[in-house]
Amino acid sequence: RYFRWWYKKTRIEKKSAFIDLLCAVPLQQIYGCPLGGIGGGTITRGWRGEFCRWQLNPGIYHYETVIADQFTVCLRCKGQTVYQQVLSVERPSTLQGWNWGFCGHYAFYHALYPRAWMVYELPGQNVVLTCCQVSPVIPHDYKDSSLPVGVFIWEVENGRDEDVEVSIMFSVQNGMGTKEDKRGGHWNEPFAFEKEGERVAGVLLHHCTRVNPFTLAISAREKAGTVVTHVTAFNPAGSGREVWQDLLQDGRLDSPTGKSSPTEKGEATAAAVCASCRVPAHGHKTLELALAWDMPRVHFGSKEKLHLRRYTRFFGSGGDAAPALSHYALTHYEEWERKIEAWQKPILEDSQLPSWYKSALFNELYFMTDGGTIWVELPPDCCAEDLQGPAGPGLSHLLPVLREYGRFAYLEGQEYRMYNTYDVHFYASFALVMLWPKLQISLQYDIAVTVVNEDIEPRQYLMCGQTAQVKMKNVVPHDIGDPGDEPWQRVNAYLMHDTADWKDLNLKFVLQVYRDYYLTHDSLYLRDMWPVCQAVMESELKFDMDNDGLIENGGFADQTYDAWVVHGASAYCGGLWLAAVCMMCKMAEELGDTETQQKYTDILSKGKEAFEKMLWNGKYYNYDSSGSDTSSSIMSDQCAGQWFLGACGLDQGEFEVFPKSHVVSALKTIFEKNVMSFAGGTMGAVNGMRPDGVPDTSSVQSNEVWIGVVYALAATMIQEVSCDAVPPGMCHLLVGELMFVFPLLQGLVEEGFRTAEGCYRTVWEQLGMAFQTPEAYREKKVYRSLAYMRPLSIWSMQLALERRAAQAPAPAQPAQVPIHP
């Protein structure tokens, strides 16, 4: 069925498949830190400096290394050029008039998202260049974080005994290296933009496609002692000799005036900007360059609706914002760096945290911008009725929230092209709610609207072959659509299963609503979401077939593990259910809804008893209650409900759902079996492990490691540290310090870090998958779905650490969980 559907979609309709199982993206171990803010498109640079992954059309990726996109250095002493080199190890077949093949032995790369550093020790020149790359990705910032820009700050250190004139040339092709670059009609023009005494100059490259046209801008900051010159147009497919000789002659470019002619069909064009300054002997100077891209008005694949990107709120939607964006970036990057450092510094300077964790925590955030991310404004004439759909009113703050913060969406993965895939966002949402909570709230409002509406159009589902409607009322959607179609308008791009019968989606909505409220204290949000929570829980109750207070799975893969069959009561869905019921009780209490509180208190009482009776085996919770050969498998994600309860402070006292001794026992069993008995304890936790220490091979997913699940498991372990035994005189210490001076308190923290470390080292070091963390891998180097959403769950580890620290000081007061980094 899938093949027939795939053939029709790709070969007859000439469209891309939302999941292309037959043409996976090949692994390239080349990627570094992406450029750009949230939702305006991204351009990824490789760790060797190349511009190699492009996502300007929302949600659509082009994996092309554009060879003309380069930085070149020219050194001059006493009026003579002594060194001129493209800062690239490549030796391409084009632009052969340039000096390629920089020796990689003299170059070094470091990345700590959203910044990266490239250090070039110019051989034989006694000059060191350090390029700091900065993108405006700033927590709790909803303006600058939306900007489609990247800044390159070149620090030049002159170790010579004489002055040296240094020029940095930045060349860029008009386009993304696709066939569109040669369609014809593209043109370039020089520009200068001055405001408040600050002047920026460069070249605009207008890419004039029929759909989603855009402008690239390369620029440099003019200041005392810095000269900016340019070449408006050159042929990137030729030898490039005229540009090279121009720079070689005097360390400057000719700076012609006027526009270039539009390209002919079959012809590409490129431009260059050059910043030059004199660096005194044994001194240093800074040259500042920027790349901006302006694609303000976007259509998705269906071309039905026009969307304005978030940054147009501040820079306009006329397609002429590139000069202003360039100027803003070059005059504000220092402020961005100060804010980034203030955010990251407390974590980076915590000597108790391992270095790999600091790298993972920040670098996994790349997906927040490079997950096909789109952030759009509501149309100015949009009213509440337009948003609410046929279901009508109910969400009183829907319009104000979306009007103020826009609509946010990111892909399940660069290869799994569905926006806001909800069973996966459940894990990743910690990064969003901790760093950009208003975007999480906005996303939740979009999901809530979809919950109360339906799409009755019938379609065939590929796994079972049955026909059912696209979206049922009062159930949470799988996703809000495919960027190749019309997201938000047509949801549930996922065709594999009819997710109306999935057991986890509704629960994950309820769990996120309370978690969001707990961290943001947004009572208006809670009141709006409460009726939606009630509706989805009513829908979920039908899965409790025997009225024992516990839902049952349906004998198919009816949850996020969509190829792993579950029968009857299960640790994963049953645990999520009980956690959601607990949170319903808590929300009802907060809102004074005593009737609903009593209803769910009764269900919780019955459900807890059934869960323990049917699934607890004395050491851990069985995978399911079917009694099959694999029902006793040890699932690494069996404590997912406890994970969310712990994150919300509902894991003890009157709200203790799962006996603490059982949770600790289950986590220790997972560590012993799924972690330490798998790949020598070096690859994280395998999803399913048999009690005898052999991976569960009953499904294609049971013997995979899911990186995002492992980070969540590690957070659950960290949460289980008990601070009850802290001596009064040590209450002021942070968690890391407590662990150091009072080892008995470590609990499962050490196990948590050991578990997560295996994933980091496997992905970022062993497999070379930096900035493309996959959904899954197996022990024997098989991987699946590169650049995936779920690993953002690592931020739940940080929340767990912050919660532990917040609990220590004054036990008599309620814990104040800091959501500001």
C-alpha positions in Angstrom: 0.0 0.0 0.0 2.8 2.4 0.9 4.6 1.8 -2.4 1.5 2.4 -4.4 0.8 5.6 -2.5 4.5 6.6 -2.8 4.6 6.0 -6.6 1.4 8.0 -7.2 2.6 10.9 -5.0 6.2 11.2 -6.3 6.0 9.9 -9.8 2.6 10.9 -11.0 1.7 14.0 -8.9 5.4 15.0 -8.8 5.3 15.9 -5.1 7.4 14.9 -2.1 6.3 12.2 0.3 5.7 13.3 3.9 7.9 10.3 4.9 10.0 8.9 2.0 11.0 5.5 3.2 12.5 4.7 -0.2 14.7 7.7 -0.7 16.2 8.5 2.7 18.5 11.6 3.0 22.1 10.2 2.8 24.3 10.8 5.9 26.9 13.5 5.3 29.2 14.0 8.3 29.8 17.7 7.5 27.3 19.8 9.4 28.0 22.6 11.8 26.0 25.4 13.5 23.1 26.8 11.4 22.6 30.5 10.7 19.4 32.4 11.4 16.8 33.0 14.1 13.6 31.2 14.6 11.1 30.7 11.8 12.7 32.9 9.1 14.6 30.1 7.4 18.1 28.7 8.0 21.4 28.2 6.2 23.7 25.7 7.8 27.4 25.9 7.6 29.6 22.9 7.8 32.4 22.5 10.3 34.8 23.1 7.4 33.1 26.5 6.7 31.0 25.5 3.7 27.4 26.7 3.2 25.7 23.3 2.8 22.1 23.0 4.0 19.4 25.4 3.0 15.9 25.8 4.4 14.5 29.1 3.1 11.2 27.7 1.7 9.4 26.7 4.9 10.0 23.1 5.8 11.7 22.2 2.6 15.4 21.3 2.6 18.1 21.5 -0.1 21.4 19.7 0.7 23.7 21.5 -1.6 27.2 22.8 -0.9 27.5 26.0 -2.9 31.1 26.3 -3.8 31.1 30.1 -4.5 29.9 30.8 -0.9 33.3 31.4 0.7 35.5 33.6 2.8 38.8 34.6 1.3 41.7 36.4 3.1 44.2 38.8 1.5 47.3 40.0 3.4 49.3 43.0 2.3 52.6 44.4 3.7 54.4 47.5 2.5 52.0 47.9 -0.5 52.4 44.3 -1.7 50.1 41.4 -1.5 52.0 38.6 0.4 49.2 36.0 0.9 45.8 35.4 -0.7 43.8 32.3 0.1 40.3 30.9 0.0 39.6 29.7 3.6 38.4 26.3 2.3 40.0 22.9 2.1 38.1 22.2 -1.2 39.7 22.0 -4.6 36.6 22.5 -6.9 36.3 22.3 -10.7 34.9 25.8 -10.9 36.5 29.1 -9.8 39.9 27.6 -10.6 41.4 31.0 -10.8 41.2 31.1 -7.0 43.8 29.7 -4.6 42.0 26.8 -3.0 43.1 23.9 -0.7 43.8 25.6 2.7 45.5 23.0 4.8 43.0 21.8 7.4 45.8 21.2 9.9 45.8 24.9 10.5 42.1 25.3 11.0 39.9 24.6 14.1 36.1 24.5 14.6 34.1 25.0 17.8 30.3 25.3 18.1 28.1 26.2 21.0 24.8 27.0 19.5 23.8 29.7 18.5 27.5 30.6 18.1 30.4 28.9 16.4 34.1 29.8 16.1 36.5 29.0 13.2 40.2 29.6 13.9 42.7 29.9 11.0 46.4 30.0 11.6 47.7 31.3 8.3 50.7 29.1 7.5 54.0 31.1 7.5 52.2 34.4 8.0 52.2 34.8 11.8 48.6 35.9 11.5 45.7 34.2 13.2 42.0 34.8 12.1 39.1 33.9 14.4 35.7 34.0 12.9 32.9 34.1 15.5 29.5 33.3 13.9 26.4 34.6 15.7 22.7 34.1 15.2 20.1 35.9 17.2 18.6 32.9 19.2 17.9 34.5 22.6 15.6 33.0 25.2 12.4 35.0 26.1 13.1 37.3 23.2 10.3 37.4 20.6 11.7 40.0 18.3 15.4 39.6 17.5 15.0 35.8 17.8 12.9 35.9 14.7 15.4 37.6 12.4 16.8 35.8 9.3 20.4 36.9 9.8 23.9 35.7 10.8 26.9 37.8 11.7 30.6 36.9 11.2 33.0 38.7 13.4 36.5 38.3 12.2 39.2 38.9 14.8 42.6 39.4 13.2 45.7 38.9 15.4 48.9 40.2 13.8 52.0 38.5 15.3 54.4 40.2 12.9 56.8 42.9 13.7 55.2 45.1 11.0 51.8 46.4 10.2 49.7 44.2 7.9 46.6 45.2 5.8 44.0 42.4 6.1 41.0 42.0 3.8 38.2 39.5 4.2 36.2 38.9 1.1 32.8 37.2 1.4 31.4 35.8 -1.8 27.9 34.3 -2.3 26.0 32.8 -5.2 22.5 34.2 -6.0 20.5 31.2 -4.8 20.8 27.9 -2.9 22.7 25.8 -5.4 19.5 24.4 -7.0 18.4 24.4 -10.6 16.4 27.6 -9.8 19.7 29.4 -9.7 19.9 29.0 -13.5 16.3 29.7 -14.4 17.2 33.3 -15.3 15.9 36.7 -14.2 18.0 37.0 -11.1 20.0 40.2 -10.5 22.3 41.9 -8.0 22.8 45.5 -6.8 25.1 47.3 -4.4 23.6 49.0 -1.4 24.6 51.2 1.6 22.4 51.8 4.6 23.1 54.4 7.2 21.2 55.0 10.4 22.1 56.8 13.7 25.7 57.4 12.4 26.3 53.7 11.6 26.8 52.7 8.0 26.7 49.3 6.4 27.5 48.5 2.8 27.3 45.4 0.6 25.4 43.7 -2.2 21.8 42.6 -2.6 21.2 39.4 -4.6 17.6 39.3 -5.8 16.4 35.7 -6.4 13.3 36.2 -8.5 11.4 32.9 -8.4 7.7 32.7 -9.1 6.9 31.3 -5.7 8.6 32.6 -2.5 11.1 35.0 -4.1 13.8 36.3 -1.8 16.8 38.5 -1.5 20.2 37.6 0.0 22.3 40.4 1.4 26.1 40.2 2.1 27.4 43.2 3.9 30.1 44.7 6.1 30.2 47.4 8.7 32.0 50.6 7.8 33.8 52.3 10.6 37.0 54.3 11.2 39.8 52.4 9.7 37.6 49.9 7.8 37.0 50.1 4.1 34.2 48.2 2.5 34.3 47.4 -1.3 32.3 45.0 -3.5 31.9 43.2 -6.8 28.2 43.4 -7.9 28.2 40.3 -10.2 30.5 37.6 -11.4 30.1 34.1 -12.9 30.4 31.4 -10.2 30.6 28.7 -12.9 33.7 30.4 -14.5 37.3 30.7 -13.4 36.7 33.7 -11.2 40.0 35.1 -12.3 38.8 38.7 -12.6 37.6 38.8 -9.0 40.8 37.1 -7.7 43.0 39.5 -9.6 40.9 42.5 -8.5 41.5 41.6 -4.8 45.1 40.6 -5.4 46.0 43.9 -6.9 45.3 46.2 -3.9 43.3 44.1 -1.3 40.1 45.9 -2.5 37.3 45.2 -5.0 36.4 47.6 -7.8 33.0 48.6 -6.4 31.1 49.2 -9.6 27.9 51.2 -9.3 24.5 50.2 -10.7 22.5 47.0 -11.0 23.7 43.9 -12.8 21.7 42.7 -15.8 19.2 39.9 -15.0 20.7 36.5 -15.7 19.8 34.5 -18.8 18.4 31.1 -18.6 21.2 28.6 -17.8 23.3 31.3 -16.2 24.1 31.8 -12.5 25.4 34.9 -10.8 27.3 35.7 -7.6 28.6 38.7 -5.7 31.2 39.6 -3.2 31.8 42.1 -0.4 35.2 42.9 1.1 36.1 44.5 4.4 39.7 45.8 4.8 41.7 47.3 7.7 45.3 47.9 8.8 46.4 45.8 11.8 49.4 47.2 13.7 52.4 45.0 14.5 51.5 42.7 17.4 48.0 44.2 17.5 44.6 43.0 16.6 41.5 44.4 14.8 38.0 43.3 14.1 36.1 43.1 10.8 32.3 42.6 10.9 30.4 41.0 8.0 26.8 39.7 7.8 24.5 37.5 5.8 20.8 38.3 5.7 17.9 36.8 3.7 14.5 38.4 3.2 11.7 36.0 2.1 8.9 37.8 3.9 5.8 36.4 2.2 5.6 32.7 1.9 3.3 30.1 0.4 3.3 26.5 1.5 3.1 23.8 -1.2 -0.6 24.2 -1.9 -0.1 27.9 -2.6 -3.6 28.6 -1.2 -2.7 31.1 1.5 -0.1 33.8 1.9 1.7 33.9 5.2 3.9 36.7 6.6 6.9 35.7 8.6 7.2 36.9 12.2 10.1 39.3 11.4 7.9 41.3 9.0 6.2 42.7 12.1 9.4 44.7 12.7 10.9 45.1 9.3 7.9 45.1 6.9 6.8 42.6 4.2 7.7 44.5 1.1 10.7 42.4 0.2 13.0 45.3 0.7 14.1 44.7 4.3 17.5 43.1 3.6 19.5 46.4 4.0 17.8 47.2 7.3 18.2 43.6 8.5 21.9 43.7 7.7 22.3 47.1 9.5 20.3 45.9 12.5 22.4 42.7 12.8 25.7 44.4 12.5 24.8 47.0 15.1 23.1 44.7 17.6 25.2 41.5 17.5 27.2 42.6 20.6 24.0 42.9 22.6 22.9 39.5 21.3 26.3 38.0 22.5 25.9 39.6 25.9 22.4 38.0 26.3 23.6 34.7 25.0 26.5 34.7 27.5 24.3 35.7 30.4 22.0 32.7 29.6 24.8 30.1 29.0 27.4 31.2 31.5 25.9 29.8 34.7 25.7 26.4 33.1 29.1 26.5 31.4 30.8 27.6 34.7 29.1 24.9 36.8 32.1 22.6 37.3 29.9 19.8 38.6 28.3 19.4 35.1 30.2 17.3 32.6 31.5 19.0 29.4 29.6 16.7 27.1 26.3 17.7 28.8 27.0 21.4 28.3 27.7 20.8 24.6 24.6 18.6 24.2 22.3 21.0 26.0 23.0 24.0 23.8 23.9 22.3 20.5 20.7 20.2 20.4 18.9 23.5 20.3 19.9 23.8 16.7 16.6 22.1 15.8 14.6 25.0 17.3 15.5 27.0 14.2 16.7 24.3 11.8 13.7 22.0 12.2 12.0 23.4 9.1 10.8 26.0 11.5 8.2 28.6 10.5 6.9 31.5 12.7 4.2 33.6 11.0 2.0 36.5 11.9 -1.8 36.4 11.9 -3.2 38.3 8.9 -4.2 41.8 10.0 -7.9 41.2 9.2 -8.0 37.9 11.0 -10.8 37.6 13.6 -11.6 35.0 16.3 -14.1 33.3 14.0 -11.5 32.7 11.4 -9.3 30.9 13.9 -11.9 28.9 15.8 -13.4 27.0 12.8 -16.8 25.4 12.7 -16.7 24.4 16.4 -17.2 28.1 17.3 -16.1 30.1 20.3 -14.6 28.7 23.5 -11.0 29.8 23.6 -11.3 33.3 24.9 -7.6 34.2 24.6 -6.9 32.4 21.3 -6.9 35.6 19.2 -4.9 37.8 21.6 -2.2 35.1 22.1 -1.8 34.4 18.4 -2.1 38.1 17.5 0.7 39.0 19.9 3.1 36.0 19.4 2.1 34.6 16.0 2.0 30.9 15.0 4.9 28.6 15.5 5.6 25.2 13.9 8.5 22.9 13.5 8.9 19.6 11.7 9.0 16.2 13.3 12.2 15.8 11.5 13.9 17.0 8.4 13.0 13.7 6.8 9.6 13.3 8.5 7.8 16.3 7.1 4.9 17.0 9.4 4.6 20.1 11.5 4.2 20.0 15.3 3.9 16.2 15.4 2.3 16.1 18.8 3.4 12.7 20.3 7.0 13.8 19.6 6.6 17.4 20.6 5.6 16.1 24.0 9.2 15.3 24.6 10.7 18.3 22.8 8.3 20.8 24.3 10.5 21.3 27.4 13.0 23.3 25.3 10.1 25.5 24.1 8.4 26.1 27.4 11.6 26.8 29.2 13.1 29.2 26.7 10.2 30.6 24.6 7.2 29.8 26.7 4.9 32.1 24.7 5.6 29.9 21.6 4.6 26.8 23.5 1.4 28.6 24.6 0.7 29.6 21.0 1.3 26.1 19.7 -1.1 24.7 22.4 -3.8 27.1 21.3 -3.4 25.9 17.7 -3.7 22.3 18.9 -6.7 23.1 21.0 -8.5 24.6 18.1 -7.8 21.5 16.1 -9.1 19.2 18.9 -12.6 20.7 18.9 -12.9 20.6 15.1 -13.1 17.7 12.7 -12.3 16.9 9.1 -14.8 14.3 7.8 -13.1 13.7 4.5 -12.4 9.9 4.2 -9.0 8.5 3.3 -7.2 5.1 3.4 -4.6 4.5 6.1 -1.5 2.8 4.8 -0.8 0.3 7.7 -4.2 -1.2 8.1 -5.8 -0.4 4.7 -9.0 0.8 6.3 -10.8 4.0 5.4 -11.6 6.6 8.1 -12.0 10.3 8.3 -9.0 12.6 8.4 -9.7 14.0 11.9 -12.3 13.2 14.5 -13.7 15.7 16.9 -12.5 15.9 20.5 -9.2 14.1 19.9 -5.8 15.5 19.6 -4.3 15.6 16.0 -1.1 13.8 15.2 0.3 16.9 13.5 -0.9 20.2 12.0 0.0 19.5 8.5 2.6 19.1 5.8 4.6 22.1 4.5 4.1 20.6 1.0 0.3 21.2 1.5 -1.4 23.8 3.8 -0.5 23.5 7.5 -3.1 24.6 10.1 -5.8 24.4 7.5 -5.4 20.7 6.7 -4.0 18.7 9.6 -3.0 15.1 10.1 -0.6 14.7 7.2 0.4 11.4 8.8 -1.2 8.6 6.7 0.4 5.5 8.4 -2.2 5.0 11.1 -5.6 6.5 12.0 -4.4 8.3 15.1 -7.9 8.9 16.4 -7.4 5.5 18.2 -3.9 6.3 19.5 -3.8 6.2 23.3 -1.1 8.7 24.0 -2.0 11.9 22.0 -4.9 13.1 24.2 -3.0 12.4 27.4 0.1 14.3 26.2 -2.1 17.4 25.7 -3.4 17.3 29.2 0.1 16.7 30.6 1.5 19.7 28.7 -1.3 22.0 29.7 -0.6 21.5 33.4 3.2 21.5 32.9 2.9 24.8 31.0 0.7 26.3 33.7 3.0 25.1 36.5 6.0 26.7 34.8 4.4 29.9 33.5 1.6 30.5 36.1 -0.6 31.6 33.2 -4.1 31.1 34.7 -5.9 32.5 31.6 -4.3 29.7 29.6 -5.3 27.1 32.1 -9.0 28.3 32.1 -9.1 28.3 28.3 -7.6 24.8 28.1 -9.7 23.2 30.8 -12.7 22.4 28.7 -10.5 21.0 26.0 -8.7 18.8 28.6 -12.1 17.6 29.7 -13.2 16.8 26.1 -10.1 14.8 25.3 -10.2 12.9 28.6 -13.8 12.0 27.9 -12.7 10.7 24.5 -9.9 8.7 26.2 -12.2 7.1 28.8 -13.7 4.9 26.1 -10.3 3.0 26.1 -11.0 1.8 29.7 -12.9 -1.2 28.5 -13.4 -2.9 31.9 -14.0 0.3 34.0 -11.0 -0.5 36.3 -9.7 3.1 36.0 -6.9 2.1 33.6 -7.0 2.4 29.8 -6.1 -0.5 27.5 -4.1 -0.5 24.3 -5.9 -1.9 21.2 -3.6 -4.7 20.0 -1.8 -2.5 17.4 0.9 0.1 17.5 -1.4 2.8 18.9 1.1 5.3 20.3 4.3 7.1 19.5 6.1 3.8 19.1 4.1 3.3 15.9 5.6 0.0 14.9 5.6 -1.6 18.3 2.4 -3.5 19.1 0.8 -3.2 22.5 -2.0 -5.3 24.0 -4.1 -4.5 27.0 -2.8 -2.4 29.9 0.7 -1.0 29.3 3.4 0.6 31.2 3.8 3.5 28.7 0.2 4.5 28.0 -1.1 3.3 31.3 1.5 5.5 33.1 0.7 8.5 30.9 -3.0 7.9 31.6 -2.5 7.9 35.4 -0.3 11.0 35.3 -2.9 12.8 33.2 -5.7 11.8 35.6 -3.6 13.1 38.5 -3.1 16.4 36.6 -6.9 16.6 35.9 -7.4 16.4 39.7 -4.9 19.1 40.3 -6.3 21.4 37.6 -9.8 20.9 38.8 -8.6 21.8 42.3 -6.9 25.0 41.0 -10.1 26.0 39.2 -12.5 25.1 41.9 -14.3 22.4 39.9 -15.1 20.0 42.7 -17.3 17.7 40.7 -14.6 17.0 38.1 -12.0 16.7 40.8 -14.0 14.0 42.6 -14.6 12.2 39.3 -10.9 11.9 38.5 -9.9 11.3 42.1 -12.1 8.2 42.0 -10.7 7.1 38.7 -7.1 7.6 39.9 -7.7 5.5 43.0 -9.0 2.6 40.9 -6.5 3.1 38.2 -3.4 3.1 40.5 -4.5 -0.2 42.0 -5.1 -1.8 38.6 -1.8 -0.5 37.2 0.2 -2.0 40.1 -1.7 -5.3 40.0 -1.5 -5.8 36.3 2.0 -4.5 35.5 4.3 -4.5 38.5 6.4 -7.6 38.6 8.5 -6.8 41.7 11.3 -5.1 39.9 9.8 -3.0 37.1 6.6 -2.5 35.1 5.9 -5.0 32.4 5.7 -3.7 28.8 2.0 -4.8 28.7 -0.4 -7.2 30.4 -1.0 -9.5 27.4 1.0 -12.4 28.8 2.7 -12.7 25.4 6.3 -13.7 24.9 7.4 -10.1 25.1 5.0 -8.6 27.6 7.7 -8.9 30.3 10.1 -6.7 28.2 11.8 -3.9 30.1 10.8 -0.7 28.3 13.1 2.3 28.8 10.2 4.7 28.5 8.0 2.9 31.1 8.3 5.9 33.5 7.2 8.6 31.1 4.2 9.5 33.3 6.4 9.9 36.3 8.8 12.0 34.2 6.1 14.6 33.7 4.7 14.4 37.2 8.2 15.0 38.6 8.7 18.0 36.3 5.6 19.5 37.9 6.3 18.7 41.5 3.5 16.1 41.6 5.7 13.1 42.4 5.4 12.9 46.1 3.0 13.4 49.1 -0.7 13.3 48.3 0.0 13.4 44.6 2.3 10.3 44.5 0.9 8.2 41.7 3.5 5.5 41.4 5.1 4.2 44.6 8.6 5.8 44.9 10.2 2.5 45.7 8.7 1.1 42.5 9.9 4.0 40.4 13.5 3.8 41.8 13.5 0.0 41.3 12.2 0.3 37.7 14.8 3.0 36.9 17.6 0.9 38.4 16.5 -2.1 36.4 16.4 0.0 33.2 19.9 1.2 34.0 21.2 -2.3 34.6 19.5 -3.9 31.6 18.7 -1.4 28.9 21.8 0.8 29.5 24.7 -1.2 30.9 23.8 -4.6 29.3 23.5 -2.9 25.8 26.6 -2.1 23.9 28.7 -2.2 27.0 26.8 0.8 28.5 28.2 3.2 25.9 25.2 3.9 23.6 22.3 5.0 25.9 19.2 2.9 26.6 17.7 0.5 24.1 13.9 0.9 23.9 13.2 -2.7 24.8 15.2 -5.3 26.7 14.3 -8.8 27.6 14.8 -9.8 31.3 17.7 -12.0 30.3 19.6 -9.0 29.0 19.0 -9.5 25.3 17.4 -6.7 23.3 13.7 -7.2 22.4 13.6 -7.8 18.6 9.8 -8.2 18.4 9.5 -5.0 16.4 11.7 -2.7 14.3 11.5 -0.1 17.1 12.0 -2.2 20.2 15.7 -2.7 19.6 16.4 0.9 18.6 17.8 3.6 20.9 15.6 6.8 20.7 17.9 9.7 21.7 15.0 11.9 22.8 13.6 9.1 25.0 17.0 8.6 26.5 17.3 12.2 27.5 13.9 12.1 29.1 14.8 8.9 30.9 18.0 10.6 32.2 15.8 13.5 33.4 13.5 11.1 35.2 16.5 9.5 37.0 17.8 13.0 38.0 14.4 13.9 39.4 14.5 10.9 41.7 17.3 12.5 43.9 15.9 12.9 47.4 16.8 16.0 49.3 15.0 14.9 52.5 18.3 13.9 54.1 20.2 17.1 53.5 21.7 18.3 56.8 20.3 21.7 57.7 23.7 23.4 57.4 24.0 22.4 53.8 20.7 23.6 52.5 22.3 26.5 50.7 24.3 24.3 48.4 23.4 23.7 44.7 22.7 20.1 43.6 26.1 19.7 42.0 27.8 20.8 45.3 25.5 18.5 47.3 26.5 15.6 45.2 30.2 16.4 45.7 30.1 16.8 49.5 27.4 14.3 50.3 27.7 11.4 47.9 24.7 9.5 49.3 22.4 12.1 47.8 23.5 11.4 44.3 20.7 8.9 44.0 20.2 8.2 40.3 21.9 11.4 39.1 25.1 9.6 38.1 23.1 7.0 36.3 21.1 9.7 34.5 24.2 11.4 33.2 25.8 8.1 32.3 22.7 7.1 30.4 22.5 10.3 28.4 26.2 10.5 27.8 26.1 7.3 25.7 23.7 9.0 23.2 25.8 12.2 23.0 29.0 10.4 22.4 27.4 8.0 19.9 25.7 10.7 17.8 28.1 13.7 18.1 31.4 11.8 18.2 31.2 8.2 17.0 28.7 8.7 14.1 29.6 12.2 13.1 25.9 13.3 13.2 26.5 16.8 14.7 23.6 19.1 14.1 21.5 16.3 12.6 20.7 14.1 15.7 18.5 11.3 14.4 15.4 9.8 15.9 17.0 6.4 16.4 20.0 4.2 16.0 20.8 0.5 16.6 23.9 -1.1 18.1 25.3 -1.9 14.7 25.5 1.6 13.3 22.0 1.6 11.7 20.2 4.9 12.1 16.8 6.4 11.2 15.4 9.8 10.5 18.2 12.4 10.6 17.7 15.8 12.2 14.8 14.9 14.5 12.7 16.9 17.0 12.6 14.6 20.0 16.2 15.1 21.3 15.2 18.6 22.4 14.0 16.7 25.5 17.5 17.2 26.9 16.1 20.4 28.3 14.0 18.3 30.7 17.3 17.2 32.2 18.1 20.9 32.8 14.7 21.5 34.4 15.3 18.5 36.7 18.6 19.9 37.8 17.1 23.3 38.4 14.2 21.8 40.3 16.6 19.9 42.5 18.5 23.1 43.2 15.3 25.0 43.9 14.2 22.4 46.4 17.3 22.5 48.6 17.3 26.0 50.2 14.1 26.3 52.2 12.0 23.2 52.5 9.3 25.1 54.4 8.5 27.2 51.3 7.0 26.0 48.0 9.6 25.4 45.3 10.0 28.2 42.9 11.1 26.5 39.7 13.2 29.0 37.6 12.3 28.9 34.0 14.6 31.7 33.1 18.0 30.2 32.2 
